[in-house]
Amino acid sequence: MSNIDDEIRHALSEDERRAIEELEEPVGLFDMLGMALRGKQAWITWYMWILGFVVFLLGIYAFMQFLDTDDLKTSLGWVLAINVCLGITVTIKVVGFTQMQKLELMREIKRLELRLISSNEH
C-alpha cells in the first residue's frame, strides 16, 4: 500500500469518527422537527405546516359561524365543516409525525452503518 492510501484511510476514519460522534448525540422533538424542515424532502413538511395552519383557521371560522347561527340546517353544515377540518388536521399531524419518525430511523441506520464500517477497519 502506498503512503497516499494510508493518508486517505486516516482522513476517512477521522470523518467517520466525527460523523459517529454527531450521530451519538440524543435528538429531541424540536431537533427532529428541525431535521424535517431541512433537506431534500423539506417541502413536504413546509407544505403540511402551511396547510395545517390554513385548515386550523378555517376550522376556527367554521366554529365561529356555528356559534352565530340559529337555523338547524345551517348549524349542521358548519358542524360538518368543523369535522372535515378536524379530520384534515389529524391526517396532517399523523403524516408529519410519520415523516419525522422516518428521518429518525434513517439517522439510526446511518449510525449503525458507520459503526459497522469503523469496527471493520480495526
N, C-alpha and C positions, 0 to 999 in steps of 0.2 A: 504494500500500500504506500502511496506517495504521501508526502507531507501535506499537500493540499487536501487530500481526503480526510486526514486527521483533523485539520482545521475546520473543514465543513462539518464533520461529525460533532466536533466540540461546539461549534456555533449552533447547530441544530439542537443539541441537547440542552443548551442554555435557554433557547427559546421554548423548548418543551417544558423545562422546569418552571419557567416564568408563567407559561400558559396553565400548567397544573396548579401553581400557587394561586393564580387568578380564579381558576375554577373551584378551588377548595373553599373559597370564601362563601359563607352562607348567603342565600339570596332571600330577601323578604318579598312581601306582596308588592310594594311600591317599586322594588328593583325589577321584579318580573314585568310589571306594567311598563317600566322604562324600556325593558328589552323588547316588549311587544310594540312600542312606539318607534323603534329604530329597526333598520334592516330592510330586507327585500319585501317582506310582507307587511310592512308598517301601514300601508294604505288601507289594509283590511281593518286594522284596529282603529285608525282615524275615522274611517267611514262608519264603523259601528258606534263609536262615541258620538259623532255628529248626528247620526240617525237616531240614536237613543235619546239625545238631548231634544231633538225636534219632536219625537214621539211623546216624550215626557211633557213638553209644553202643550202639545195637542191634547193630551190626557187631562192636564190641568184646565185647559179651556173647556173641554167637554164636561168636566166636573162642575165648573162654574155655571155653564149653561144648564146643566141638570138641576142645580140648586135654584135657578131662576124660573124654571118652567112650572106651570100649573097643570098642563094637559098631560094625561097619562100616556098617550101615544108618543108625544114628543119626548117625554121623560124616558120611555123605554128606548127610543132611538139614541138618546145621549148615553144611557147605560150601556147600550151595545157598543157605542164608540169608545167608552171608557174601558170596557172589557177587551176590545181589539187593541187598544193602546197598551194595556197591561200585558196581553199576550205577546205583542211585538217586543216590549221591553224585556220580558222574561227570556224570550228567544235570543235577543241580542246579548244579554248577560251570560247565558249558557254558552253561546258561541265564543264570546270574549274570554271566558274562563277556560274553555277548551283550547283556545289559541295560546293562552299563557301556559297551560299545562304542557302543550306540545313543545313550546320553547324551553321549558324546564327539563323535559325529557331529552330533548336534543342536547342540552347542556350536560346532562348526566352521561349521555352516550359519548360525547366528546371527552369528558373527564375519564371515563373507562378506557377509551381508545388511547389516550395519552399515557395512562398508567401502564397499559399493556406494552406500548412502544418503549416506554422508559425502562420497564422491567426486562424486556427482551434485549436491550442494549448492554445490560450489566451481566 
